[in-house]
Amino acid sequence: MKTKIAQLRKIRKISQEELALAVGVTRQTITSLEVGKYTASLPLAFKIAYFFGLSIEEVFDFSEYVVEMEENNEKI
Amino acid sequence: MKKYKLFIKKRIAWLSVLLLITFGVGVYDQFFASPAIVANPIFSFQAGFSASLCIFAALCIINYNKILHDGEKLRIQYNKANDERLRLVRYKAGVPILLVTSTIMIVVGIIAGYFNETIFLTLILTALIQISVSVIMKFIYLRKL
């Protein structure tokens, strides 16, 4: 899943380590989230969005799931 | 964080028990083991294994004590232990059950080895293969996730 975590960190000048400490994960998990290798659970997604003061949809890109849902709805 | 501090203290307690047991075994091996036991080829493996466990336990106790007295290190360790991605990787690699079963196999292999060398070799080899598979799976999933 694509995220805007890297851009948000750069805008606010926050390191991966600082973000990781704040949300209760390791720096490597933040790296994996930023490159889209790992999909955060709902609690983690909420913590990250809360940290940036944004909604989950503003931090995480759900467009691929929207496309999937629309394709499924068309089939039905 | 208080609960995690308690968890670390319990771990230190268990490691201290392990340290005492392996130290006791080491003292027995050095001063009280009968010549028949010492002559057995398994004896040197057993002595080395218990010595390495003793050193490992001591190093872990020192490390955990450092973590307990440093707030920053405690927080990092807590995050590492509760990180959801690492939990998933550990789950996929079969940690810690594979490590536990491998250790049991090695201990049982040593005891059985005093009576039958083939059983010793089979169990040690199986334990090593299990540990290797777990390590390989851990590396694969660390890169994948």
Backbone of each chain as ProteinMPNN parsed JSONL, in Angstrom:
{"seq_chain_A": "MKTKIAQLRKIRKISQEELALAVGVTRQTITSLEVGKYTASLPLAFKIAYFFGLSIEEVFDFSEYVVEMEENNEKI", "coords_chain_A": {"N_chain_A": [[0.838, -1.197, 0.0], [0.494, 2.172, -0.895], [1.897, 5.07, 0.699], [1.89, 8.323, 2.315], [3.795, 8.864, 4.078], [6.581, 9.319, 4.022], [6.76, 11.803, 2.656], [5.309, 13.435, 4.417], [6.895, 13.276, 6.672], [9.213, 14.551, 5.79], [8.282, 17.131, 5.319], [7.62, 17.935, 7.88], [10.018, 17.658, 9.075], [10.884, 15.321, 10.469], [12.53, 12.503, 11.754], [12.866, 9.028, 10.727], [13.364, 7.431, 12.896], [12.389, 8.963, 15.041], [9.652, 9.042, 14.456], [9.099, 6.315, 14.552], [9.61, 5.722, 17.253], [7.63, 7.232, 18.397], [5.216, 6.056, 17.547], [5.462, 3.481, 18.345], [6.87, 1.424, 17.013], [9.549, -0.198, 15.118], [12.346, 1.399, 13.426], [12.81, 0.163, 11.023], [10.334, -0.839, 10.315], [8.954, 1.494, 9.731], [10.386, 2.214, 7.465], [9.704, 0.08, 5.764], [6.973, 0.567, 5.528], [6.987, 3.02, 4.199], [8.099, 2.385, 1.713], [6.186, 0.782, 0.756], [6.204, -1.927, 1.148], [5.189, -3.175, 3.349], [1.996, -3.461, 4.879], [0.274, -1.485, 7.072], [-1.369, -2.325, 10.175], [-4.757, -1.636, 11.322], [-4.763, -0.298, 13.922], [-2.07, 0.666, 13.968], [-2.005, 2.248, 11.672], [-3.831, 4.177, 12.446], [-2.456, 5.309, 14.626], [-0.247, 6.467, 13.334], [-1.489, 8.308, 11.618], [-2.755, 9.893, 13.537], [-0.527, 10.915, 14.815], [0.463, 12.646, 12.869], [-1.606, 14.355, 12.802], [-3.666, 14.029, 11.017], [-6.237, 12.489, 8.923], [-6.74, 8.917, 8.435], [-7.093, 8.337, 5.741], [-5.814, 10.441, 4.55], [-3.187, 9.918, 4.921], [-2.651, 7.297, 4.122], [-2.867, 5.577, 1.032], [-5.658, 4.516, -0.434], [-6.551, 3.97, -2.965], [-6.158, 1.789, -4.714], [-7.697, -0.177, -3.562], [-10.204, 0.903, -3.786], [-10.559, 0.851, -6.54], [-10.548, -1.904, -6.887], [-12.86, -2.59, -5.463], [-14.783, -1.314, -7.011], [-14.531, -2.695, -9.411], [-15.353, -5.236, -8.571], [-17.99, -4.632, -7.904], [-19.009, -4.031, -10.423], [-18.943, -6.525, -11.6], [-20.86, -7.83, -10.142]], "CA_chain_A": [[0.0, 0.0, 0.0], [1.276, 3.42, -0.954], [1.629, 5.994, 1.81], [2.518, 9.649, 2.188], [4.554, 9.023, 5.323], [7.898, 9.916, 3.734], [6.576, 13.244, 2.355], [4.872, 14.112, 5.643], [8.069, 13.356, 7.564], [10.136, 15.567, 5.267], [7.667, 18.459, 5.524], [7.693, 18.282, 9.301], [11.42, 17.434, 9.508], [10.897, 14.27, 11.496], [13.284, 11.337, 11.278], [12.162, 7.746, 10.83], [13.55, 6.968, 14.282], [11.468, 9.725, 15.909], [8.294, 8.573, 14.161], [9.0, 4.937, 15.046], [9.513, 5.775, 18.72], [6.347, 7.843, 18.776], [4.073, 5.179, 17.269], [5.675, 2.179, 18.98], [7.412, 0.394, 16.119], [10.971, -0.003, 14.831], [12.64, 2.243, 12.257], [12.699, -0.692, 9.816], [8.915, -0.927, 9.968], [8.623, 2.753, 9.062], [10.984, 2.108, 6.121], [8.867, -0.839, 4.974], [5.702, 1.254, 5.252], [7.237, 4.093, 3.217], [8.33, 1.826, 0.368], [4.991, 0.03, 0.368], [6.412, -3.376, 1.288], [4.387, -3.661, 4.469], [0.731, -2.753, 5.085], [0.047, -1.305, 8.509], [-2.66, -2.727, 10.729], [-5.611, -0.472, 11.595], [-4.248, 0.485, 15.057], [-0.827, 1.357, 13.61], [-2.392, 3.29, 10.714], [-4.464, 5.246, 13.233], [-1.412, 5.986, 15.429], [0.569, 7.294, 12.44], [-2.333, 9.428, 11.191], [-2.944, 10.732, 14.726], [0.759, 11.6, 15.048], [0.562, 13.758, 11.918], [-2.789, 15.2, 12.933], [-4.454, 13.872, 9.793], [-7.069, 11.28, 8.901], [-6.029, 7.761, 7.871], [-7.156, 8.434, 4.269], [-4.861, 11.471, 4.103], [-1.824, 9.386, 5.057], [-2.544, 6.046, 3.367], [-3.52, 5.636, -0.27], [-6.548, 3.368, -0.586], [-7.136, 3.997, -4.317], [-6.152, 0.446, -5.337], [-8.822, -0.934, -3.01], [-11.416, 1.515, -4.356], [-10.636, 0.291, -7.905], [-10.911, -3.328, -6.707], [-14.264, -2.644, -5.045], [-15.603, -0.917, -8.164], [-14.483, -3.838, -10.353], [-16.215, -6.264, -7.988], [-19.387, -4.174, -8.019], [-19.384, -4.159, -11.838], [-19.16, -7.954, -11.873], [-22.162, -8.173, -9.531]], "C_chain_A": [[0.875, 1.251, 0.0], [0.892, 4.322, 0.215], [2.319, 7.327, 1.536], [3.41, 9.924, 3.395], [5.882, 9.735, 5.068], [7.765, 11.426, 3.483], [6.211, 14.024, 3.617], [6.044, 14.271, 6.612], [8.999, 14.472, 7.127], [9.591, 16.967, 5.502], [7.831, 18.891, 6.974], [9.073, 18.058, 9.919], [11.499, 16.457, 10.688], [11.654, 13.077, 10.929], [12.427, 10.071, 11.421], [12.207, 7.228, 12.272], [12.56, 7.65, 15.223], [10.033, 9.242, 15.719], [8.089, 7.171, 14.736], [8.821, 4.908, 16.559], [8.141, 6.267, 19.151], [5.172, 6.881, 18.608], [4.282, 3.745, 17.775], [6.112, 1.057, 18.053], [8.909, 0.656, 15.928], [11.143, 0.868, 13.584], [12.462, 1.451, 10.961], [11.246, -0.839, 9.377], [8.475, 0.347, 9.26], [9.172, 2.73, 7.633], [10.114, 1.231, 5.227], [7.527, -0.219, 4.611], [5.885, 2.276, 4.137], [7.44, 3.542, 1.815], [7.168, 0.947, -0.097], [5.126, -1.474, 0.472], [5.485, -3.969, 2.341], [3.125, -2.806, 4.605], [0.443, -2.701, 6.585], [-1.316, -1.857, 8.921], [-3.462, -1.464, 11.03], [-5.106, 0.345, 12.795], [-2.987, 1.279, 14.716], [-1.13, 2.496, 12.648], [-3.003, 4.477, 11.463], [-3.404, 6.037, 14.003], [-0.596, 6.934, 14.558], [-0.234, 8.523, 12.005], [-2.537, 10.409, 12.341], [-1.685, 11.543, 15.015], [0.887, 12.825, 14.141], [-0.631, 14.713, 12.005], [-3.68, 15.161, 11.695], [-5.354, 12.65, 9.914], [-6.262, 10.152, 8.241], [-5.979, 7.871, 6.339], [-6.172, 9.474, 3.727], [-3.42, 10.973, 4.164], [-1.625, 8.145, 4.174], [-3.386, 6.136, 2.101], [-4.34, 4.37, -0.489], [-7.1, 3.225, -2.014], [-7.182, 2.61, -4.968], [-7.322, -0.385, -4.836], [-10.158, -0.395, -3.54], [-11.64, 0.939, -5.768], [-11.103, -1.166, -7.835], [-12.39, -3.462, -6.372], [-15.177, -2.315, -6.231], [-15.65, -2.034, -9.202], [-15.377, -4.953, -9.864], [-17.676, -5.899, -8.138], [-19.879, -4.296, -9.451], [-19.728, -5.593, -12.165], [-20.516, -8.379, -11.337], [-23.274, -7.542, -10.357]], "O_chain_A": [[1.835, 1.377, 0.76], [-0.255, 4.344, 0.661], [3.187, 7.448, 0.672], [3.737, 11.073, 3.691], [6.26, 10.643, 5.809], [8.537, 12.224, 4.013], [6.724, 15.116, 3.861], [6.16, 15.292, 7.29], [9.509, 15.237, 7.946], [10.34, 17.883, 5.842], [8.137, 20.047, 7.265], [9.27, 18.242, 11.12], [12.091, 16.736, 11.731], [11.452, 12.688, 9.779], [11.419, 10.05, 12.127], [11.237, 6.673, 12.789], [11.967, 7.008, 16.089], [9.294, 9.055, 16.685], [7.051, 6.873, 15.327], [7.99, 4.166, 17.083], [7.568, 5.791, 20.131], [4.244, 6.88, 19.417], [3.394, 2.901, 17.651], [5.778, -0.109, 18.268], [9.465, 1.597, 16.494], [10.213, 1.048, 12.798], [12.025, 1.987, 9.942], [10.968, -0.951, 8.183], [7.708, 0.291, 8.298], [8.502, 3.173, 6.7], [9.821, 1.586, 4.085], [7.005, -0.448, 3.52], [5.047, 2.389, 3.243], [7.008, 4.153, 0.837], [7.179, 0.433, -1.215], [4.29, -2.22, -0.038], [5.055, -5.117, 2.235], [3.175, -1.584, 4.465], [0.377, -3.726, 7.263], [-2.272, -1.861, 8.146], [-2.923, -0.358, 11.0], [-5.025, 1.57, 12.699], [-2.848, 2.431, 15.127], [-0.58, 3.589, 12.786], [-2.722, 5.633, 11.148], [-3.437, 7.267, 14.036], [-0.284, 8.053, 14.964], [0.278, 9.642, 12.021], [-2.497, 11.623, 12.138], [-1.76, 12.707, 15.407], [1.347, 13.887, 14.562], [-0.648, 15.755, 11.351], [-4.359, 16.135, 11.371], [-5.256, 11.879, 10.869], [-5.249, 10.392, 7.585], [-4.968, 7.546, 5.716], [-5.75, 9.39, 2.573], [-2.535, 11.545, 3.528], [-0.572, 7.968, 3.561], [-4.479, 6.702, 2.105], [-3.79, 3.29, -0.703], [-8.021, 2.44, -2.241], [-8.129, 2.291, -5.687], [-7.879, -1.197, -5.575], [-11.115, -1.148, -3.719], [-12.761, 0.589, -6.136], [-11.944, -1.6, -8.624], [-13.088, -4.32, -6.912], [-16.21, -2.956, -6.429], [-16.695, -2.286, -9.801], [-16.094, -5.561, -10.658], [-18.507, -6.748, -8.462], [-21.042, -4.629, -9.678], [-20.673, -5.865, -12.905], [-21.232, -9.165, -11.958], [-24.451, -7.698, -10.029]]}, "seq_chain_B": "MKKYKLFIKKRIAWLSVLLLITFGVGVYDQFFASPAIVANPIFSFQAGFSASLCIFAALCIINYNKILHDGEKLRIQYNKANDERLRLVRYKAGVPILLVTSTIMIVVGIIAGYFNETIFLTLILTALIQISVSVIMKFIYLRKL", "coords_chain_B": {"N_chain_B": [[4.57, 0.699, 30.266], [5.517, -0.023, 32.721], [4.634, -2.614, 33.046], [6.177, -3.873, 31.154], [8.712, -3.494, 32.179], [8.531, -5.134, 34.38], [8.267, -7.555, 33.069], [10.801, -7.751, 31.899], [12.314, -7.957, 34.199], [11.439, -10.434, 35.136], [12.43, -12.017, 33.126], [15.156, -11.667, 33.551], [15.35, -12.962, 35.974], [14.746, -15.643, 35.261], [16.851, -16.103, 33.499], [18.925, -15.914, 35.284], [18.508, -18.195, 36.792], [19.022, -20.1, 34.82], [21.702, -19.48, 34.395], [22.798, -20.189, 36.866], [22.278, -22.944, 36.923], [23.705, -23.879, 34.652], [26.238, -23.064, 35.386], [26.595, -24.606, 37.645], [26.578, -27.14, 36.45], [28.882, -26.874, 34.96], [30.83, -26.641, 36.971], [30.562, -29.152, 38.132], [31.333, -30.729, 35.938], [33.997, -29.973, 35.768], [35.2, -30.588, 38.249], [34.001, -32.795, 39.534], [33.144, -34.81, 37.82], [33.087, -38.205, 36.854], [35.822, -40.315, 35.746], [34.941, -42.066, 33.761], [32.768, -40.767, 32.598], [34.023, -38.469, 31.66], [35.663, -39.551, 29.768], [33.938, -40.224, 27.775], [32.977, -39.443, 24.422], [30.906, -37.598, 24.072], [31.035, -35.905, 26.187], [32.732, -33.637, 25.924], [31.312, -32.1, 24.08], [29.004, -31.626, 25.537], [30.038, -30.203, 27.719], [31.008, -27.932, 26.432], [28.607, -26.924, 25.366], [27.083, -26.345, 27.674], [28.754, -24.456, 28.827], [28.685, -22.413, 26.91], [25.984, -21.745, 27.032], [25.919, -20.719, 29.601], [27.57, -18.451, 29.37], [26.078, -17.035, 27.473], [23.703, -16.584, 28.924], [24.715, -14.945, 30.954], [25.599, -12.689, 29.489], [23.155, -11.832, 28.44], [21.82, -11.12, 30.802], [23.385, -8.969, 31.666], [22.943, -7.201, 29.55], [20.128, -6.821, 29.705], [19.957, -5.631, 32.203], [21.227, -3.212, 31.71], [19.394, -2.139, 29.944], [17.155, -1.864, 31.596], [17.871, 0.264, 33.212], [17.999, 2.425, 31.582], [16.003, 4.705, 30.138], [15.48, 5.403, 27.446], [16.615, 3.266, 25.981], [15.023, 1.237, 26.968], [12.543, 1.907, 25.964], [13.022, 1.623, 23.218], [13.601, -1.099, 23.118], [11.169, -2.105, 23.967], [9.52, -1.294, 21.857], [10.69, -2.829, 19.848], [10.075, -5.399, 20.717], [7.32, -5.392, 20.58], [6.668, -4.616, 18.05], [4.604, -4.798, 15.23], [5.211, -5.738, 12.692], [7.624, -7.115, 13.063], [6.693, -9.039, 14.792], [5.052, -10.48, 13.081], [6.974, -11.46, 11.327], [8.461, -13.064, 13.075], [6.49, -14.903, 13.738], [6.046, -16.135, 11.259], [8.524, -17.303, 10.926], [8.521, -19.189, 12.825], [9.409, -18.684, 15.344], [9.051, -18.386, 18.908], [8.961, -21.143, 19.148], [10.331, -23.029, 17.566], [12.938, -22.64, 18.357], [12.794, -23.368, 21.014], [12.05, -26.103, 20.842], [14.267, -27.033, 19.466], [16.322, -26.576, 21.313], [15.512, -28.288, 23.348], [15.789, -30.687, 21.991], [18.564, -30.755, 21.646], [19.458, -30.912, 24.302], [18.255, -33.31, 25.121], [19.446, -34.941, 23.259], [22.109, -34.845, 24.111], [21.946, -36.126, 26.602], [20.952, -38.648, 25.812], [23.016, -39.293, 24.181], [25.115, -40.172, 25.753], [24.585, -42.815, 25.965], [23.984, -43.764, 23.429], [25.508, -43.049, 20.475], [24.572, -42.605, 17.899], [21.93, -41.733, 18.161], [22.412, -39.313, 19.42], [23.804, -37.879, 17.395], [21.81, -37.777, 15.421], [19.728, -36.325, 16.662], [21.041, -33.883, 17.232], [21.722, -33.035, 14.679], [19.159, -32.746, 13.548], [18.144, -30.717, 15.173], [19.884, -28.62, 14.485], [19.247, -28.308, 11.783], [16.604, -27.471, 12.007], [16.936, -25.009, 13.357], [18.408, -23.664, 11.417], [16.567, -23.542, 9.293], [14.621, -21.918, 10.46], [16.087, -19.544, 10.802], [16.676, -18.899, 8.147], [14.105, -18.534, 7.111], [13.36, -16.344, 8.623], [15.108, -14.34, 7.663], [14.229, -14.236, 5.004], [11.592, -13.296, 5.274], [12.057, -10.906, 6.584], [13.175, -9.397, 4.578], [11.134, -9.476, 2.748], [8.844, -8.29, 3.88]], "CA_chain_B": [[6.024, 0.486, 30.388], [5.755, -0.69, 34.017], [4.438, -4.052, 32.814], [7.325, -4.363, 30.382], [9.841, -3.545, 33.128], [8.308, -6.354, 35.168], [8.555, -8.658, 32.147], [12.267, -7.812, 31.785], [12.824, -8.451, 35.499], [11.157, -11.88, 35.17], [13.399, -12.633, 32.196], [16.457, -11.673, 34.242], [15.254, -14.014, 36.997], [14.857, -16.94, 34.584], [18.223, -16.209, 32.983], [19.783, -16.165, 36.456], [18.332, -19.625, 37.102], [19.774, -20.817, 33.776], [23.126, -19.234, 34.665], [23.189, -20.998, 38.036], [22.257, -24.37, 36.549], [24.822, -24.172, 33.743], [27.465, -22.893, 36.176], [26.673, -25.82, 38.466], [26.974, -28.244, 35.563], [30.283, -26.616, 34.628], [31.648, -26.976, 38.16], [30.518, -30.623, 38.235], [32.153, -31.26, 34.835], [35.403, -29.676, 35.996], [35.777, -31.114, 39.486], [33.366, -33.976, 40.118], [32.751, -35.819, 36.828], [33.888, -39.432, 36.952], [36.664, -40.524, 34.554], [34.16, -42.75, 32.722], [31.975, -39.732, 31.911], [34.959, -37.579, 30.967], [36.208, -40.29, 28.621], [32.899, -40.312, 26.742], [33.144, -38.372, 23.418], [29.835, -36.601, 24.189], [31.334, -35.042, 27.328], [33.298, -32.348, 25.491], [30.205, -31.346, 23.47], [28.115, -31.207, 26.62], [30.731, -29.175, 28.49], [31.014, -26.719, 25.606], [27.232, -26.428, 25.252], [26.663, -25.724, 28.945], [29.565, -23.243, 29.019], [28.193, -21.358, 26.01], [24.692, -21.302, 27.587], [26.256, -19.924, 30.784], [28.064, -17.151, 28.891], [24.934, -16.389, 26.826], [22.81, -16.105, 29.987], [25.395, -13.833, 31.636], [25.567, -11.525, 28.589], [21.756, -11.364, 28.384], [21.511, -10.472, 32.082], [24.079, -7.669, 31.646], [22.233, -6.373, 28.57], [18.808, -6.456, 30.23], [20.164, -4.689, 33.314], [21.518, -1.904, 31.09], [18.134, -1.654, 29.368], [16.266, -1.478, 32.702], [18.287, 1.533, 33.826], [18.061, 3.475, 30.554], [14.641, 4.896, 29.646], [15.471, 5.405, 25.974], [16.87, 1.886, 25.524], [13.849, 0.455, 27.365], [11.478, 2.215, 24.994], [13.408, 1.01, 21.93], [13.453, -2.544, 23.282], [9.727, -2.349, 24.036], [9.02, -1.185, 20.481], [11.199, -3.972, 19.097], [9.366, -6.604, 21.163], [5.903, -5.291, 20.255], [6.504, -4.181, 16.666], [3.708, -5.752, 14.583], [5.887, -6.332, 11.529], [8.582, -8.104, 13.586], [5.876, -10.14, 15.337], [4.634, -11.276, 11.928], [8.185, -12.16, 10.838], [8.762, -14.131, 14.056], [5.425, -15.914, 13.595], [6.303, -16.866, 10.015], [9.763, -18.074, 11.066], [8.317, -20.217, 13.843], [10.055, -18.298, 16.601], [10.202, -19.054, 19.524], [8.744, -22.572, 19.393], [11.383, -23.831, 16.939], [14.137, -22.527, 19.198], [12.541, -24.15, 22.233], [12.127, -27.535, 20.504], [15.665, -27.332, 19.1], [17.102, -26.644, 22.564], [15.116, -29.539, 24.016], [16.409, -31.783, 21.22], [20.005, -30.775, 21.928], [19.635, -31.4, 25.693], [17.908, -34.744, 25.111], [20.501, -35.589, 22.472], [23.308, -34.975, 24.954], [21.677, -37.174, 27.609], [20.873, -39.935, 25.107], [24.315, -39.537, 23.556], [25.977, -40.933, 26.662], [24.249, -44.229, 25.808], [23.961, -44.131, 22.009], [26.053, -41.917, 19.71], [23.756, -42.373, 16.691], [20.793, -40.901, 18.585], [22.987, -37.985, 19.665], [24.075, -37.214, 16.103], [20.527, -37.541, 14.738], [19.006, -35.23, 17.318], [21.789, -32.629, 17.061], [21.578, -32.63, 13.267], [17.775, -32.278, 13.369], [18.026, -29.416, 15.844], [20.616, -27.628, 13.681], [18.473, -28.051, 10.561], [15.44, -26.676, 12.439], [17.397, -23.643, 13.633], [18.801, -23.072, 10.123], [15.329, -23.238, 8.554], [14.015, -20.768, 11.136], [16.901, -18.355, 10.507], [16.49, -18.582, 6.719], [12.742, -17.982, 6.959], [13.362, -15.007, 9.244], [15.762, -13.422, 6.716], [13.371, -14.08, 3.823], [10.444, -12.438, 5.588], [12.546, -9.558, 6.919], [13.369, -8.697, 3.304], [9.885, -9.429, 1.988], [7.852, -7.402, 4.509]], "C_chain_B": [[6.37, -0.216, 31.71], [5.656, -2.196, 33.852], [5.654, -4.627, 32.099], [8.57, -4.447, 31.256], [9.762, -4.813, 33.965], [8.65, -7.592, 34.345], [10.065, -8.852, 32.021], [12.865, -8.384, 33.069], [12.601, -9.958, 35.616], [12.148, -12.622, 34.286], [14.772, -12.735, 32.845], [16.478, -12.785, 35.285], [15.439, -15.393, 36.364], [16.263, -17.168, 34.044], [19.205, -16.478, 34.123], [19.71, -17.625, 36.865], [19.14, -20.457, 36.1], [21.274, -20.692, 34.02], [23.614, -20.106, 35.815], [23.278, -22.474, 37.674], [23.468, -24.704, 35.692], [26.161, -23.996, 34.457], [27.701, -24.122, 37.06], [27.134, -27.02, 37.661], [28.452, -28.103, 35.209], [31.223, -26.992, 35.763], [31.718, -28.5, 38.328], [31.44, -31.242, 37.184], [33.641, -31.113, 35.152], [35.994, -30.457, 37.169], [35.222, -32.451, 39.96], [33.004, -35.075, 39.133], [33.686, -37.022, 36.914], [34.712, -39.609, 35.672], [35.913, -41.193, 33.408], [33.349, -41.751, 31.909], [32.897, -38.842, 31.081], [35.497, -38.243, 29.702], [35.217, -40.385, 27.466], [33.06, -39.163, 25.734], [32.086, -37.265, 23.515], [30.165, -35.549, 25.255], [31.824, -33.664, 26.892], [32.22, -31.481, 24.841], [29.305, -30.788, 24.56], [28.748, -30.082, 27.439], [30.729, -27.845, 27.732], [29.639, -26.093, 25.515], [26.804, -25.723, 26.533], [27.477, -24.459, 29.223], [29.043, -22.099, 28.151], [26.842, -20.838, 26.496], [24.918, -20.378, 28.785], [26.684, -18.519, 30.368], [26.92, -16.357, 28.267], [23.995, -15.795, 27.875], [23.412, -14.882, 30.691], [25.325, -12.559, 30.793], [24.164, -10.943, 28.491], [21.382, -10.618, 29.653], [22.137, -9.079, 32.119], [23.333, -6.704, 30.733], [20.883, -5.902, 29.109], [18.909, -5.473, 31.393], [20.442, -3.284, 32.793], [20.223, -1.292, 30.572], [17.203, -1.139, 30.469], [16.589, -0.096, 33.257], [18.398, 2.678, 32.835], [16.678, 3.584, 29.916], [14.524, 4.798, 28.135], [15.635, 3.986, 25.422], [15.68, 0.989, 25.828], [12.724, 0.655, 26.362], [11.766, 1.561, 23.639], [13.207, -0.507, 21.992], [11.979, -2.928, 23.305], [9.118, -2.31, 22.627], [9.436, -2.381, 19.639], [10.403, -5.232, 19.436], [7.906, -6.587, 20.709], [5.619, -4.823, 18.841], [5.691, -5.223, 15.891], [4.362, -6.448, 13.395], [6.862, -7.422, 12.003], [7.853, -9.307, 14.183], [5.453, -11.08, 14.213], [5.806, -12.091, 11.395], [8.524, -13.329, 11.767], [7.756, -15.261, 13.938], [5.688, -16.79, 12.371], [7.554, -17.753, 10.135], [9.656, -19.149, 12.147], [9.018, -19.961, 15.156], [8.972, -18.032, 17.645], [10.085, -20.564, 19.639], [9.839, -23.448, 18.78], [12.663, -23.8, 17.77], [14.008, -23.384, 20.447], [12.694, -25.644, 21.926], [13.554, -27.927, 20.132], [16.533, -27.473, 20.355], [16.79, -27.936, 23.313], [15.776, -30.725, 23.325], [17.894, -31.89, 21.534], [20.256, -31.353, 23.327], [19.36, -32.907, 25.748], [18.965, -35.531, 24.349], [21.759, -35.824, 23.275], [23.12, -36.11, 25.965], [21.672, -38.547, 26.945], [22.219, -40.314, 24.518], [25.29, -40.303, 24.427], [25.735, -42.441, 26.533], [24.327, -44.68, 24.355], [24.373, -42.925, 21.166], [25.212, -41.568, 18.488], [22.564, -41.47, 17.025], [21.256, -39.463, 18.801], [23.16, -37.23, 18.351], [22.772, -36.87, 15.38], [19.804, -36.341, 15.337], [19.717, -33.886, 17.129], [21.631, -32.107, 15.635], [20.178, -32.076, 13.011], [17.591, -30.896, 13.986], [18.705, -28.324, 15.018], [19.855, -27.284, 12.406], [17.257, -27.178, 10.893], [15.823, -25.218, 12.644], [17.748, -22.942, 12.322], [17.569, -22.661, 9.324], [14.666, -21.991, 9.149], [14.759, -19.476, 10.795], [16.688, -17.918, 9.054], [15.113, -17.949, 6.498], [12.67, -16.566, 7.512], [13.982, -13.994, 8.285], [14.888, -13.169, 5.497], [12.238, -13.11, 4.125], [10.848, -11.038, 6.029], [12.741, -8.734, 5.651], [12.042, -8.481, 2.576], [8.915, -8.383, 2.561], [8.397, -6.01, 4.785]], "O_chain_B": [[7.38, -0.913, 31.807], [6.445, -2.959, 34.409], [6.102, -5.732, 32.404], [9.386, -5.355, 31.099], [10.766, -5.475, 34.227], [9.24, -8.547, 34.849], [10.553, -9.982, 32.034], [13.798, -9.188, 33.032], [13.457, -10.679, 36.129], [12.639, -13.696, 34.634], [15.464, -13.744, 32.713], [17.488, -13.466, 35.461], [16.2, -16.216, 36.874], [16.8, -18.273, 34.118], [20.196, -17.186, 33.944], [20.718, -18.225, 37.24], [19.847, -21.392, 36.477], [22.022, -21.658, 33.875], [24.698, -20.687, 35.754], [24.219, -23.167, 38.059], [24.175, -25.677, 35.952], [27.118, -24.711, 34.158], [28.823, -24.608, 37.206], [27.961, -27.812, 38.112], [29.183, -29.092, 35.164], [32.278, -27.586, 35.541], [32.773, -29.062, 38.623], [32.22, -32.147, 37.479], [34.443, -31.997, 34.852], [37.129, -30.928, 37.106], [35.89, -33.169, 40.705], [32.598, -36.162, 39.546], [34.903, -36.879, 37.031], [34.329, -39.096, 34.621], [36.193, -40.937, 32.237], [33.25, -41.865, 30.687], [32.585, -38.506, 29.939], [35.753, -37.579, 28.698], [35.608, -40.6, 26.319], [33.259, -38.02, 26.144], [32.329, -36.133, 23.096], [29.634, -34.439, 25.224], [31.384, -32.645, 27.425], [32.21, -30.264, 25.026], [28.896, -29.628, 24.515], [28.071, -29.123, 27.809], [30.485, -26.783, 28.305], [29.506, -24.871, 25.579], [26.231, -24.635, 26.487], [26.956, -23.498, 29.788], [28.967, -20.956, 28.601], [26.566, -19.642, 26.396], [24.208, -19.389, 28.964], [26.227, -17.526, 30.933], [26.798, -15.154, 28.496], [23.544, -14.657, 27.744], [22.71, -13.914, 30.985], [25.031, -11.481, 31.311], [23.989, -9.725, 28.463], [20.701, -9.594, 29.593], [21.498, -8.12, 32.552], [23.114, -5.544, 31.082], [20.535, -4.727, 28.987], [18.06, -4.596, 31.554], [19.966, -2.294, 33.349], [19.976, -0.097, 30.731], [16.544, -0.112, 30.304], [15.702, 0.625, 33.713], [18.835, 3.773, 33.189], [16.233, 2.662, 29.233], [13.592, 4.19, 27.609], [14.906, 3.561, 24.527], [15.359, 0.089, 25.051], [12.045, -0.292, 25.964], [10.867, 1.017, 22.998], [12.709, -1.119, 21.047], [11.584, -3.946, 22.737], [8.316, -3.167, 22.256], [8.661, -2.887, 18.827], [10.093, -6.034, 18.555], [7.317, -7.643, 20.479], [4.46, -4.648, 18.466], [6.045, -6.402, 15.89], [4.089, -7.619, 13.128], [6.922, -8.508, 11.426], [8.324, -10.441, 14.095], [5.485, -12.302, 14.358], [5.654, -13.264, 11.055], [8.833, -14.431, 11.314], [8.116, -16.435, 14.026], [5.572, -18.014, 12.429], [7.629, -18.817, 9.522], [10.589, -19.924, 12.357], [9.206, -20.863, 15.972], [7.966, -17.443, 17.25], [10.989, -21.215, 20.162], [10.238, -24.459, 19.358], [13.377, -24.797, 17.875], [14.958, -24.033, 20.883], [13.378, -26.364, 22.652], [13.999, -29.031, 20.448], [17.369, -28.372, 20.446], [17.687, -28.593, 23.842], [16.26, -31.649, 23.979], [18.423, -32.993, 21.672], [21.15, -32.177, 23.514], [20.123, -33.672, 26.337], [19.333, -36.64, 24.737], [22.405, -36.865, 23.147], [24.007, -36.941, 26.16], [22.297, -39.489, 27.434], [22.536, -41.494, 24.37], [26.178, -40.994, 23.928], [26.572, -43.246, 26.941], [24.687, -45.822, 24.069], [23.68, -41.908, 21.143], [25.135, -40.409, 18.082], [22.234, -40.558, 16.267], [20.574, -38.515, 18.411], [22.717, -36.09, 18.213], [22.65, -35.794, 14.794], [19.33, -35.46, 14.62], [19.067, -32.867, 16.892], [21.434, -30.913, 15.41], [20.025, -31.057, 12.337], [16.963, -30.018, 13.395], [18.163, -27.229, 14.868], [19.816, -26.126, 11.99], [16.925, -26.258, 10.147], [15.137, -24.309, 12.176], [17.426, -21.769, 12.135], [17.525, -21.573, 8.749], [14.206, -21.116, 8.414], [14.14, -18.445, 10.532], [16.54, -16.731, 8.766], [14.983, -16.954, 5.785], [12.005, -15.698, 6.946], [13.442, -12.901, 8.111], [14.803, -12.043, 5.007], [11.953, -12.211, 3.334], [10.081, -10.088, 5.869], [12.504, -7.526, 5.644], [11.837, -7.476, 1.895], [8.246, -7.675, 1.807], [7.679, -5.159, 5.309]]}, "name": "protein", "num_of_chains": 2, "seq": "MKTKIAQLRKIRKISQEELALAVGVTRQTITSLEVGKYTASLPLAFKIAYFFGLSIEEVFDFSEYVVEMEENNEKIMKKYKLFIKKRIAWLSVLLLITFGVGVYDQFFASPAIVANPIFSFQAGFSASLCIFAALCIINYNKILHDGEKLRIQYNKANDERLRLVRYKAGVPILLVTSTIMIVVGIIAGYFNETIFLTLILTALIQISVSVIMKFIYLRKL"}
